[in-house]
Amino acid sequence: MIEIIVNSRSKKSLIELEKIERVLNEKKLPYRVLKTSKNTNAKDLMNEIHGGELIVIGGDGTINEVINNYHGKEIIYLAYGSGNDLARSIKFKKDIEISRLLESKRFIEYDAGVVNDRKFCSGFDIGFNADIIKRANGSKLKKYLGKYIYLLQGVIGILMLKKYKAKISWDDGEIMTDRLYLLNAMIQPYEGGGIKFAPTATGQDGKLHIMIMENMSLATFIYNYLCLLLKQHNKLKKVHHIKTNSLTIKTNQECFQIDGELVNSEETLKLSCISKFYKLKRMEKNE
């Protein structure tokens, strides 16, 4: 039995579901569809998965929910969200026929990040990036501007740049600051709708790729963020780069961001990397 989890709030995902259903019906392959709803997300739907072929259709938020109740079965992930940062990182191709993916025996294992038992596929943020999402989620303009609301809130965020207190500890180091502007922990290279925060991350090296911007002028912060947008990482100034498999943060920020979703924070955040946590099905190399 082929089991399909689909994000019912995404028109693109529902259109893709119709295409897949036509193929499965033509090939007379048995399947069932589990759709998210206002009261039931993909994490909840994973309780109804019984171990057959699993197809997940949605964006970064949908795959995040799936791996937070992951049972170990390889996943056919079809990225049809707004940001699609995981798909961008793993070089997902939309033009692969679903029948060929179902027949393939190849899969790739990817790391997952964890913050206080909440898992993430791509990235985690406190500071500036989390503030952008908080303001965007609370804006009445979101339904009119769509994904461009984040660009607008990013500009506003720079003009209203907040600083936070933080104690950041890892195996062989510690940073204490009352001027933290951004802490970004990545498993994969991309986050934030296509920004390459961690160019050396692979999702397969068992490490968190940490970038910290603190104790710098507003002009330097703006310069650094422009460098990230323009993929000029070698020109960053006064930025801390750390690779570690665990990190502890004590902060006064009230929320954090993972895989594009805002989560209420706790005073102490414990981050770690789980090596080879989940499996995504891919094509055979000779196909």
C-alpha positions, 0 to 999 in steps of 0.5 A: 500500500502506498501512503501519501501525506499531503499539505492540504493548505498548499494549492501546488501540493494538491495539484501534484497529488492529482497528477500522482493519483492519475499515475497510480490509478493507471498502474492500478497501484493501491494507495490512500491519501492522508491530508493535513487539516486545521486540527491535524498536521503531518506529525499527527498523520504519521501515527496512521502510517503503517510501513508501506511506500510513503510519499510526502507532498508539501514544503519545509514545514510539512517535512519538518512535521514528518521527521518529528514523528519519523518511523524509519521508513524511507520517504519520497519527498516532493517539495511543493512549498513556498520556500523549499529550502530542503529541496534546494539543499538536496538538489531535488528535481521536480521532473522525476516521474513518480513511478521511477521513484517508487521503483528505485531502491536507492535512498540517502540518509540525512542528519537532523538537528534537535533543539529541546527534543524538537527536530529540524531538517534545515536550520534554526535561528534566534535573533533577527531571522526569528523576529522577521517571521514573528512580525510576518505572522502577525501582519495583516499584509501577509495574505496580500503579499505572500512570501514577499512579506518576509522581504518587507519585514526584513527591511523593517527588522533592520530599522528596528534591529533588536539585540538579545542577551545570550550565553552560548556554550559548546565543547571547547568554547563559550560566548557571553553577550548582551548584543546578540543579533543573530545565531544561526545553526544549520544542518543543510546549506539553505534557509529563509527562502533561498539564502545560503547561510552555511555553504559548507553544510552537507546534511551528512557530516554529523555537525551543526554549522553555527554562525553568530553575529554579535557585538557589532555596529548596525552598519556591519550587521547590514553589510554582513547580511548583504554578503549572505544574500549575495553569497559573498561569505568570504567577505563577512566581518566580525562573524563567529563560525563554529562546527560542533555536534552540540550547543547550549544557549541561554537567552532572553528571546521569547521565540526561535525559528526552525524550518520556517516555523516559529516556536515559543522559546525556553530560557535554555536551548540545547541543540544537537545533531543526529547523524543519518536520522532520516532517509529520502528516496532518490533515483539510482545513479544509472537511471 
